[in-house]
């Protein structure tokens, strides 16, 4: 039998005020002002990607994932770009 997801409810106004008060009083959680830059997460704007399926030899995939399992697709993309645009 599948597990049920827990019910999630919105904070009451009183709970929200208490949370916001706690945030304001926490010196380790300073307010970010509009003039401060916030790091953007995700792919840069204007850079489009197309999802494809490709089969790779197991040893090649291990090499791509060796430095760090996260980011292997980006490394593959760069390796292909370098190989295809290399001038000889």
Residue pairs with C-beta under 8 A, 6 or more apart in sequence:
11 19
23 29
24 31
32 38
43 49
56 64
61 72
64 72
64 75
64 76
64 79
65 72
67 75
